[in-house]
């Protein structure tokens, strides 16, 4: 099952992507893709619906982030060994956790706005985990029970802000529009092995990133359990799990960064695609 949210920013409605690729309106069934809707029981109720009876959405509405604004947007740094190598950083012994500002949270086709004065804004295609059950101190053998499903995340990053101007990574990761998420939440039952997904990203049609989640240093099970040891997971929270090699910061002989007018297209097998235009602020 593929769940989504459509409509103007801040006024999205819940929807379901039917087998024919059309959006079906869920607003008479659930208030949003959030809270108990993401529990196993909530998803089972949606799965039991006869989708053909749901109103079909006409036109081409904006697609918003696939879940309502989360309480926490977790990100995992340097979670692919080859990405750590291109960044010139050691492989972490434990997952690196940072939080992306919720002001960055945006739709999968929304423009990405370069901050004023930015010269080093970069791309990062990532597998996103959507939490469906609250939990703290979750043991690894129960970790997947807390997962509602998966989505695509683009962890857009301003490298100068992140790495050269002091402080933590947050100010390079949390700029407005730096968290495109979606287009769909694909429920856990449709992703039998989250550690076997191809992922890729193109800039202006040129392939920049190509990888597979099998090369994660810390997999989905480990990450859900680990994050919950430090911060309680809440329904609708997102864990963006790190990026494979091919980011602009690691390009040789010289780094390559985004400029106004460029486009990013990115995707993960079975989870759809995103497309963002880069614009000046």
Phi, psi and omega in degrees: 000136180243117182252148183208176177225134186227154179120181182299151179303128181088352180224035182291151175249153178282145180213170179229137176270117184280171183299341179269001179087008178267152177273132175248133184284128179252007189292341175274354184252316181223152181287330182190171173272087189191166171056224185294342175301331183272355178289165177302318180292319179296318179292325178296323178296319178292323181294331182280350180292149171274102190299333181293341180273350181279143180300135177276134179276127181264165179077199182231074182291156171301141174259124180268182172304148192284346171231156177300160185312120183285166172284323181226135172243094181277145172230148180246125183267145172052051185260009171235129186301320182287333174288320177300321181294317181291335177277353180071030183238149180292153176294127183292146177277337175224158178302137174270119182250133166220164183249132176272134177305138178289347171292343178279343189295123186210172182281164186289342180242007178289153175298146169260122184262124175288132176298153178301130180083001182290134175237353189222046177277135193232169182246155175203103174284135184215148170284127176257137174258130176256124183279133181248351181217132176302149177186143170228149183052048182283123176290153184300326183288350176249004188300315184292339176295341181264004183259122174281320181174200189224158180207177175265139172234144169245105181277073180299139190218130172266107190292325178297314179296321184289317194245340190244353188240027173077168178079197181271182180287344195302320185287342174271347184251342191252014180298155178308136178075006184274015179225055176302131187221131181122199016280336185237156160267114177264119188294155188306324183295340180265001179233080186297331179221098180291352178261027179217041185247125173287142176220151188205161175210134176244146169242119183051040176083357179261126181291120180255318181237140175211123181200187179214140183295350177294341181265011172302143173289315178241121183279180184303313182301312180298317185294315179300313179296314185295312180301321183291344176287342187245322181222132180297131176282139179238150178306130180092350175298154180238138171244112176269122204264012179103166189236148174283177181293164177115007178290157183299325182299333184261003182292143179242145005280346181230143175300154178233133182231166186285148177229153177306140180096345178279164177233144172248128172239131184215155181201164175225138183306124178082352184248002177094198181222157170242158174213122179232140171264138180267127182230158176280150176281000000 
